Amino acid sequence: MNFFEQLKFDANGLIPAIIQEQSTGRVLMMAWMNRASLEKTVETRKTWFWSRSRQKYWMKGESSGHVQVVKDIAFDCDGDTVLIQVEQTGAACHEGYQSCFFRSIEGKGEVVRVTEPQLETPEKMYGKK
């Protein structure tokens, strides 16, 4: 049985993908993949995802230039989540942070704090005004 046949995609044909920076172990982001985007990721060694809101494929960094080069692809014991280790160029987060997980809560959640510096503004990354 090949890799793809061991995965359990949901009713919409999607599987969550956790993206981790290989050199540090830091979780950078989570996004959705379908079989076609996962096949494209394996083929190109760049991360490709399925956008549920836009209903289209997208490659990480296609607009910002902040690409992810795939170093390893693994999947969990249930076959319902993939873990992709990458070498990240620039910010992984569309808000300009290294990781999409740049906020933490304090206490019982009454305070949210930003835990890392913003590397670049979205306006600079995407040319928005």
GUKOLKE-181143 format. One record per residue: residue number from 1; x, y, z of N, C-alpha, C in turn; residue in one letter. Coordinates in steps of 0.2 Angstrom, whole numbers. Example, Ala and Ser with C-alpha at 12.3 -4.5 7.8 and 13.67 -1.06 7.14 Angstrom:
! residues 2
{resi: 1, nc1: 66, nc2: -28, nc3: 39, cac1: 62, cac2: -22, cac3: 39, cc1: 66, cc2: -16, cc3: 39, resn: A}
{resi: 2, nc1: 64, nc2: -11, nc3: 35, cac1: 68, cac2: -5, cac3: 36, cc1: 64, cc2: 0, cc3: 39, resn: S}
//
This chain:
! residues 129
{resi: 1, nc1: 4, nc2: -6, nc3: 0, cac1: 0, cac2: 0, cac3: 0, cc1: 4, cc2: 6, cc3: 0, resn: M}
{resi: 2, nc1: 3, nc2: 11, nc3: -5, cac1: 7, cac2: 17, cac3: -5, cc1: 5, cc2: 22, cc3: 0, resn: N}
{resi: 3, nc1: 9, nc2: 27, nc3: 1, cac1: 8, cac2: 32, cac3: 6, cc1: 1, cc2: 35, cc3: 5, resn: F}
{resi: 4, nc1: -1, nc2: 37, nc3: -1, cac1: -8, cac2: 40, cac3: -1, cc1: -14, cc2: 36, cc3: 1, resn: F}
{resi: 5, nc1: -13, nc2: 29, nc3: -1, cac1: -18, cac2: 24, cac3: 1, cc1: -19, cc2: 23, cc3: 9, resn: E}
{resi: 6, nc1: -13, nc2: 25, nc3: 13, cac1: -14, cac2: 25, cac3: 20, cc1: -17, cc2: 31, cc3: 23, resn: Q}
{resi: 7, nc1: -18, nc2: 36, nc3: 20, cac1: -21, cac2: 42, cac3: 23, cc1: -29, cc2: 42, cc3: 23, resn: L}
{resi: 8, nc1: -31, nc2: 45, nc3: 28, cac1: -39, cac2: 45, cac3: 29, cc1: -41, cc2: 53, cc3: 28, resn: K}
{resi: 9, nc1: -43, nc2: 54, nc3: 22, cac1: -46, cac2: 61, cac3: 20, cc1: -53, cc2: 61, cc3: 23, resn: F}
{resi: 10, nc1: -55, nc2: 67, nc3: 25, cac1: -62, cac2: 68, cac3: 27, cc1: -67, cc2: 68, cc3: 22, resn: D}
{resi: 11, nc1: -73, nc2: 69, nc3: 24, cac1: -79, cac2: 68, cac3: 19, cc1: -78, cc2: 73, cc3: 13, resn: A}
{resi: 12, nc1: -74, nc2: 78, nc3: 14, cac1: -73, cac2: 83, cac3: 9, cc1: -67, cc2: 82, cc3: 5, resn: N}
{resi: 13, nc1: -64, nc2: 76, nc3: 6, cac1: -57, cac2: 74, cac3: 3, cc1: -51, cc2: 78, cc3: 5, resn: G}
{resi: 14, nc1: -52, nc2: 81, nc3: 12, cac1: -46, cac2: 85, cac3: 14, cc1: -43, cc2: 81, cc3: 20, resn: L}
{resi: 15, nc1: -37, nc2: 83, nc3: 22, cac1: -33, cac2: 81, cac3: 27, cc1: -29, cc2: 87, cc3: 30, resn: I}
{resi: 16, nc1: -29, nc2: 88, nc3: 37, cac1: -25, cac2: 93, cac3: 40, cc1: -18, cc2: 92, cc3: 39, resn: P}
{resi: 17, nc1: -14, nc2: 97, nc3: 37, cac1: -7, cac2: 97, cac3: 37, cc1: -3, cc2: 102, cc3: 41, resn: A}
{resi: 18, nc1: 1, nc2: 99, nc3: 46, cac1: 4, cac2: 103, cac3: 51, cc1: 11, cc2: 104, cc3: 47, resn: I}
{resi: 19, nc1: 13, nc2: 111, nc3: 47, cac1: 19, cac2: 113, cac3: 44, cc1: 24, cc2: 115, cc3: 49, resn: I}
{resi: 20, nc1: 30, nc2: 111, nc3: 50, cac1: 35, cac2: 112, cac3: 55, cc1: 42, cc2: 114, cc3: 52, resn: Q}
{resi: 21, nc1: 45, nc2: 119, nc3: 55, cac1: 52, cac2: 121, cac3: 53, cc1: 56, cc2: 116, cc3: 55, resn: E}
{resi: 22, nc1: 60, nc2: 112, nc3: 50, cac1: 64, cac2: 107, cac3: 52, cc1: 70, cc2: 108, cc3: 56, resn: Q}
{resi: 23, nc1: 73, nc2: 114, nc3: 55, cac1: 79, cac2: 116, cac3: 59, cc1: 77, cc2: 117, cc3: 67, resn: S}
{resi: 24, nc1: 71, nc2: 120, nc3: 68, cac1: 70, cac2: 122, cac3: 75, cc1: 64, cc2: 118, cc3: 78, resn: T}
{resi: 25, nc1: 60, nc2: 114, nc3: 74, cac1: 55, cac2: 110, cac3: 77, cc1: 49, cc2: 115, cc3: 78, resn: G}
{resi: 26, nc1: 49, nc2: 121, nc3: 77, cac1: 43, cac2: 126, cac3: 78, cc1: 38, cc2: 124, cc3: 73, resn: R}
{resi: 27, nc1: 32, nc2: 124, nc3: 76, cac1: 26, cac2: 123, cac3: 71, cc1: 24, cc2: 130, cc3: 68, resn: V}
{resi: 28, nc1: 24, nc2: 130, nc3: 61, cac1: 23, cac2: 136, cac3: 58, cc1: 16, cc2: 138, cc3: 56, resn: L}
{resi: 29, nc1: 12, nc2: 133, nc3: 54, cac1: 6, cac2: 134, cac3: 52, cc1: 2, cc2: 127, cc3: 51, resn: M}
{resi: 30, nc1: -4, nc2: 127, nc3: 50, cac1: -9, cac2: 122, cac3: 49, cc1: -13, cc2: 124, cc3: 43, resn: M}
{resi: 31, nc1: -13, nc2: 119, nc3: 38, cac1: -18, cac2: 121, cac3: 32, cc1: -21, cc2: 114, cc3: 30, resn: A}
{resi: 32, nc1: -25, nc2: 115, nc3: 25, cac1: -29, cac2: 109, cac3: 22, cc1: -26, cc2: 107, cc3: 16, resn: W}
{resi: 33, nc1: -25, nc2: 100, nc3: 15, cac1: -23, cac2: 97, cac3: 8, cc1: -28, cc2: 92, cc3: 6, resn: M}
{resi: 34, nc1: -29, nc2: 92, nc3: -1, cac1: -32, cac2: 86, cac3: -3, cc1: -27, cc2: 82, cc3: -7, resn: N}
{resi: 35, nc1: -29, nc2: 76, nc3: -10, cac1: -24, cac2: 72, cac3: -13, cc1: -20, cc2: 75, cc3: -18, resn: R}
{resi: 36, nc1: -23, nc2: 79, nc3: -22, cac1: -20, cac2: 83, cac3: -28, cc1: -15, cc2: 87, cc3: -25, resn: A}
{resi: 37, nc1: -16, nc2: 91, nc3: -20, cac1: -11, cac2: 96, cac3: -17, cc1: -6, cc2: 92, cc3: -14, resn: S}
{resi: 38, nc1: -7, nc2: 87, nc3: -11, cac1: -2, cac2: 83, cac3: -8, cc1: 3, cc2: 80, cc3: -13, resn: L}
{resi: 39, nc1: 0, nc2: 77, nc3: -18, cac1: 4, cac2: 75, cac3: -24, cc1: 8, cc2: 80, cc3: -27, resn: E}
{resi: 40, nc1: 6, nc2: 86, nc3: -28, cac1: 10, cac2: 92, cac3: -30, cc1: 15, cc2: 93, cc3: -25, resn: K}
{resi: 41, nc1: 14, nc2: 93, nc3: -19, cac1: 19, cac2: 94, cac3: -14, cc1: 25, cc2: 89, cc3: -14, resn: T}
{resi: 42, nc1: 23, nc2: 83, nc3: -15, cac1: 28, cac2: 78, cac3: -16, cc1: 32, cc2: 78, cc3: -22, resn: V}
{resi: 43, nc1: 28, nc2: 80, nc3: -27, cac1: 32, cac2: 81, cac3: -34, cc1: 37, cc2: 87, cc3: -34, resn: E}
{resi: 44, nc1: 34, nc2: 93, nc3: -32, cac1: 38, cac2: 99, cac3: -32, cc1: 43, cc2: 100, cc3: -26, resn: T}
{resi: 45, nc1: 42, nc2: 97, nc3: -21, cac1: 45, cac2: 98, cac3: -14, cc1: 44, cc2: 106, cc3: -12, resn: R}
{resi: 46, nc1: 38, nc2: 109, nc3: -14, cac1: 36, cac2: 115, cac3: -11, cc1: 29, cc2: 113, cc3: -9, resn: K}
{resi: 47, nc1: 27, nc2: 117, nc3: -4, cac1: 20, cac2: 115, cac3: -1, cc1: 14, cc2: 118, cc3: -5, resn: T}
{resi: 48, nc1: 10, nc2: 114, nc3: -6, cac1: 3, cac2: 116, cac3: -10, cc1: -2, cc2: 114, cc3: -5, resn: W}
{resi: 49, nc1: -8, nc2: 118, nc3: -5, cac1: -13, cac2: 117, cac3: -1, cc1: -20, cc2: 118, cc3: -5, resn: F}
{resi: 50, nc1: -25, nc2: 116, nc3: -2, cac1: -32, cac2: 118, cac3: -4, cc1: -35, cc2: 123, cc3: 0, resn: W}
{resi: 51, nc1: -37, nc2: 129, nc3: -3, cac1: -41, cac2: 134, cac3: 1, cc1: -48, cc2: 132, cc3: 1, resn: S}
{resi: 52, nc1: -51, nc2: 131, nc3: 7, cac1: -58, cac2: 130, cac3: 8, cc1: -62, cc2: 136, cc3: 6, resn: R}
{resi: 53, nc1: -60, nc2: 142, nc3: 8, cac1: -64, cac2: 148, cac3: 7, cc1: -64, cc2: 150, cc3: -1, resn: S}
{resi: 54, nc1: -58, nc2: 149, nc3: -4, cac1: -57, cac2: 151, cac3: -11, cc1: -59, cc2: 146, cc3: -16, resn: R}
{resi: 55, nc1: -59, nc2: 140, nc3: -13, cac1: -60, cac2: 134, cac3: -17, cc1: -55, cc2: 133, cc3: -23, resn: Q}
{resi: 56, nc1: -49, nc2: 134, nc3: -21, cac1: -43, cac2: 133, cac3: -26, cc1: -37, cc2: 131, cc3: -23, resn: K}
{resi: 57, nc1: -32, nc2: 129, nc3: -27, cac1: -25, cac2: 127, cac3: -25, cc1: -21, cc2: 133, cc3: -24, resn: Y}
{resi: 58, nc1: -17, nc2: 133, nc3: -19, cac1: -12, cac2: 138, cac3: -18, cc1: -5, cc2: 135, cc3: -16, resn: W}
{resi: 59, nc1: 0, nc2: 138, nc3: -18, cac1: 7, cac2: 136, cac3: -16, cc1: 9, cc2: 141, cc3: -11, resn: M}
{resi: 60, nc1: 12, nc2: 139, nc3: -5, cac1: 14, cac2: 144, cac3: 0, cc1: 20, cc2: 148, cc3: -3, resn: K}
{resi: 61, nc1: 19, nc2: 154, nc3: -3, cac1: 24, cac2: 159, cac3: -6, cc1: 23, cc2: 161, cc3: -13, resn: G}
{resi: 62, nc1: 18, nc2: 159, nc3: -16, cac1: 16, cac2: 161, cac3: -23, cc1: 15, cc2: 169, cc3: -24, resn: E}
{resi: 63, nc1: 13, nc2: 172, nc3: -18, cac1: 12, cac2: 179, cac3: -19, cc1: 17, cc2: 183, cc3: -15, resn: S}
{resi: 64, nc1: 19, nc2: 180, nc3: -9, cac1: 24, cac2: 184, cac3: -5, cc1: 31, cc2: 182, cc3: -6, resn: S}
{resi: 65, nc1: 32, nc2: 176, nc3: -10, cac1: 39, cac2: 174, cac3: -11, cc1: 42, cc2: 170, cc3: -5, resn: G}
{resi: 66, nc1: 38, nc2: 169, nc3: 1, cac1: 40, cac2: 166, cac3: 7, cc1: 39, cc2: 159, cc3: 6, resn: H}
{resi: 67, nc1: 42, nc2: 155, nc3: 2, cac1: 41, cac2: 148, cac3: 0, cc1: 43, cc2: 143, cc3: 6, resn: V}
{resi: 68, nc1: 41, nc2: 137, nc3: 6, cac1: 43, cac2: 132, cac3: 10, cc1: 46, cc2: 126, cc3: 6, resn: Q}
{resi: 69, nc1: 52, nc2: 125, nc3: 7, cac1: 55, cac2: 119, cac3: 4, cc1: 54, cc2: 113, cc3: 8, resn: V}
{resi: 70, nc1: 51, nc2: 108, nc3: 5, cac1: 49, cac2: 102, cac3: 9, cc1: 56, cc2: 97, cc3: 10, resn: V}
{resi: 71, nc1: 57, nc2: 96, nc3: 17, cac1: 62, cac2: 92, cac3: 19, cc1: 60, cc2: 85, cc3: 21, resn: K}
{resi: 72, nc1: 54, nc2: 84, nc3: 23, cac1: 51, cac2: 77, cac3: 26, cc1: 44, cc2: 78, cc3: 26, resn: D}
{resi: 73, nc1: 41, nc2: 72, nc3: 24, cac1: 33, cac2: 71, cac3: 25, cc1: 32, cc2: 65, cc3: 29, resn: I}
{resi: 74, nc1: 28, nc2: 66, nc3: 34, cac1: 26, cac2: 60, cac3: 39, cc1: 19, cc2: 60, cc3: 40, resn: A}
{resi: 75, nc1: 16, nc2: 55, nc3: 42, cac1: 9, cac2: 55, cac3: 44, cc1: 8, cc2: 51, cc3: 51, resn: F}
{resi: 76, nc1: 3, nc2: 53, nc3: 54, cac1: 2, cac2: 50, cac3: 61, cc1: -1, cc2: 43, cc3: 61, resn: D}
{resi: 77, nc1: -1, nc2: 40, nc3: 67, cac1: -3, cac2: 33, cac3: 67, cc1: -10, cc2: 32, cc3: 65, resn: C}
{resi: 78, nc1: -15, nc2: 36, nc3: 65, cac1: -21, cac2: 35, cac3: 62, cc1: -22, cc2: 37, cc3: 55, resn: D}
{resi: 79, nc1: -17, nc2: 40, nc3: 52, cac1: -17, cac2: 42, cac3: 45, cc1: -22, cc2: 47, cc3: 43, resn: G}
{resi: 80, nc1: -23, nc2: 51, nc3: 48, cac1: -28, cac2: 57, cac3: 47, cc1: -25, cc2: 64, cc3: 48, resn: D}
{resi: 81, nc1: -18, nc2: 64, nc3: 48, cac1: -15, cac2: 71, cac3: 49, cc1: -8, cc2: 70, cc3: 46, resn: T}
{resi: 82, nc1: -6, nc2: 74, nc3: 42, cac1: 1, cac2: 74, cac3: 39, cc1: 5, cc2: 80, cc3: 43, resn: V}
{resi: 83, nc1: 12, nc2: 78, nc3: 43, cac1: 17, cac2: 83, cac3: 46, cc1: 22, cc2: 84, cc3: 41, resn: L}
{resi: 84, nc1: 23, nc2: 90, nc3: 39, cac1: 27, cac2: 92, cac3: 34, cc1: 33, cc2: 96, cc3: 37, resn: I}
{resi: 85, nc1: 39, nc2: 94, nc3: 37, cac1: 45, cac2: 98, cac3: 39, cc1: 47, cc2: 101, cc3: 33, resn: Q}
{resi: 86, nc1: 49, nc2: 108, nc3: 34, cac1: 51, cac2: 112, cac3: 29, cc1: 57, cc2: 117, cc3: 31, resn: V}
{resi: 87, nc1: 60, nc2: 120, nc3: 26, cac1: 64, cac2: 125, cac3: 27, cc1: 60, cc2: 131, cc3: 24, resn: E}
{resi: 88, nc1: 59, nc2: 136, nc3: 29, cac1: 55, cac2: 142, cac3: 28, cc1: 59, cc2: 147, cc3: 26, resn: Q}
{resi: 89, nc1: 57, nc2: 151, nc3: 20, cac1: 60, cac2: 157, cac3: 18, cc1: 55, cc2: 163, cc3: 21, resn: T}
{resi: 90, nc1: 58, nc2: 167, nc3: 25, cac1: 53, cac2: 173, cac3: 27, cc1: 48, cc2: 171, cc3: 32, resn: G}
{resi: 91, nc1: 42, nc2: 174, nc3: 32, cac1: 37, cac2: 173, cac3: 36, cc1: 32, cc2: 168, cc3: 34, resn: A}
{resi: 92, nc1: 30, nc2: 163, nc3: 38, cac1: 25, cac2: 158, cac3: 36, cc1: 18, cc2: 161, cc3: 37, resn: A}
{resi: 93, nc1: 17, nc2: 166, nc3: 41, cac1: 11, cac2: 168, cac3: 42, cc1: 9, cc2: 174, cc3: 37, resn: C}
{resi: 94, nc1: 3, nc2: 174, nc3: 35, cac1: 1, cac2: 179, cac3: 30, cc1: 0, cc2: 186, cc3: 34, resn: H}
{resi: 95, nc1: 1, nc2: 186, nc3: 40, cac1: 1, cac2: 193, cac3: 44, cc1: 8, cc2: 195, cc3: 45, resn: E}
{resi: 96, nc1: 13, nc2: 191, nc3: 43, cac1: 20, cac2: 193, cac3: 43, cc1: 24, cc2: 191, cc3: 49, resn: G}
{resi: 97, nc1: 22, nc2: 186, nc3: 52, cac1: 25, cac2: 183, cac3: 58, cc1: 29, cc2: 176, cc3: 55, resn: Y}
{resi: 98, nc1: 34, nc2: 174, nc3: 59, cac1: 37, cac2: 168, cac3: 57, cc1: 33, cc2: 162, cc3: 58, resn: Q}
{resi: 99, nc1: 28, nc2: 162, nc3: 63, cac1: 23, cac2: 157, cac3: 63, cc1: 16, cc2: 159, cc3: 64, resn: S}
{resi: 100, nc1: 12, nc2: 156, nc3: 62, cac1: 5, cac2: 158, cac3: 62, cc1: 3, cc2: 158, cc3: 70, resn: C}
{resi: 101, nc1: 6, nc2: 154, nc3: 74, cac1: 5, cac2: 154, cac3: 81, cc1: 9, cc2: 159, cc3: 85, resn: F}
{resi: 102, nc1: 8, nc2: 165, nc3: 84, cac1: 12, cac2: 170, cac3: 87, cc1: 8, cc2: 174, cc3: 93, resn: F}
{resi: 103, nc1: 2, nc2: 171, nc3: 95, cac1: -1, cac2: 174, cac3: 100, cc1: -2, cc2: 168, cc3: 106, resn: R}
{resi: 104, nc1: -2, nc2: 170, nc3: 112, cac1: -3, cac2: 166, cac3: 117, cc1: -7, cc2: 169, cc3: 122, resn: S}
{resi: 105, nc1: -11, nc2: 165, nc3: 126, cac1: -15, cac2: 168, cac3: 131, cc1: -12, cc2: 168, cc3: 138, resn: I}
{resi: 106, nc1: -14, nc2: 172, nc3: 142, cac1: -11, cac2: 173, cac3: 149, cc1: -17, cc2: 172, cc3: 154, resn: E}
{resi: 107, nc1: -16, nc2: 169, nc3: 160, cac1: -21, cac2: 168, cac3: 165, cc1: -27, cc2: 163, cc3: 162, resn: G}
{resi: 108, nc1: -33, nc2: 165, nc3: 163, cac1: -38, cac2: 161, cac3: 160, cc1: -41, cc2: 163, cc3: 153, resn: K}
{resi: 109, nc1: -36, nc2: 167, nc3: 150, cac1: -38, cac2: 169, cac3: 143, cc1: -40, cc2: 176, cc3: 142, resn: G}
{resi: 110, nc1: -40, nc2: 180, nc3: 148, cac1: -42, cac2: 187, cac3: 148, cc1: -37, cc2: 191, cc3: 144, resn: E}
{resi: 111, nc1: -31, nc2: 189, nc3: 144, cac1: -26, cac2: 193, cac3: 140, cc1: -23, cc2: 188, cc3: 135, resn: V}
{resi: 112, nc1: -22, nc2: 191, nc3: 129, cac1: -18, cac2: 188, cac3: 123, cc1: -12, cc2: 193, cc3: 122, resn: V}
{resi: 113, nc1: -6, nc2: 189, nc3: 121, cac1: 0, cac2: 193, cac3: 120, cc1: 3, cc2: 190, cc3: 114, resn: R}
{resi: 114, nc1: 6, nc2: 195, nc3: 110, cac1: 10, cac2: 193, cac3: 104, cc1: 17, cc2: 191, cc3: 107, resn: V}
{resi: 115, nc1: 19, nc2: 185, nc3: 104, cac1: 25, cac2: 181, cac3: 107, cc1: 31, cc2: 182, cc3: 103, resn: T}
{resi: 116, nc1: 31, nc2: 185, nc3: 97, cac1: 36, cac2: 186, cac3: 93, cc1: 36, cc2: 192, cc3: 88, resn: E}
{resi: 117, nc1: 41, nc2: 195, nc3: 86, cac1: 41, cac2: 201, cac3: 82, cc1: 38, cc2: 199, cc3: 75, resn: P}
{resi: 118, nc1: 35, nc2: 204, nc3: 72, cac1: 32, cac2: 204, cac3: 65, cc1: 38, cc2: 205, cc3: 61, resn: Q}
{resi: 119, nc1: 39, nc2: 200, nc3: 56, cac1: 45, cac2: 201, cac3: 52, cc1: 44, cc2: 206, cc3: 46, resn: L}
{resi: 120, nc1: 37, nc2: 206, nc3: 44, cac1: 36, cac2: 210, cac3: 38, cc1: 28, cc2: 212, cc3: 38, resn: E}
{resi: 121, nc1: 26, nc2: 217, nc3: 36, cac1: 19, cac2: 219, cac3: 36, cc1: 16, cc2: 216, cc3: 30, resn: T}
{resi: 122, nc1: 9, nc2: 214, nc3: 31, cac1: 6, cac2: 211, cac3: 25, cc1: 6, cc2: 215, cc3: 19, resn: P}
{resi: 123, nc1: 5, nc2: 222, nc3: 20, cac1: 6, cac2: 227, cac3: 14, cc1: 12, cc2: 226, cc3: 10, resn: E}
{resi: 124, nc1: 18, nc2: 225, nc3: 14, cac1: 24, cac2: 224, cac3: 11, cc1: 25, cc2: 218, cc3: 7, resn: K}
{resi: 125, nc1: 22, nc2: 212, nc3: 11, cac1: 22, cac2: 206, cac3: 8, cc1: 18, cc2: 205, cc3: 1, resn: M}
{resi: 126, nc1: 12, nc2: 208, nc3: 1, cac1: 8, cac2: 207, cac3: -4, cc1: 6, cc2: 213, cc3: -8, resn: Y}
{resi: 127, nc1: 9, nc2: 218, nc3: -7, cac1: 8, cac2: 224, cac3: -11, cc1: 2, cc2: 228, cc3: -10, resn: G}
{resi: 128, nc1: -2, nc2: 226, nc3: -4, cac1: -8, cac2: 229, cac3: -3, cc1: -7, cc2: 237, cc3: 0, resn: K}
{resi: 129, nc1: -12, nc2: 241, nc3: -1, cac1: -12, cac2: 248, cac3: 1, cc1: -18, cc2: 249, cc3: 6, resn: K}
//
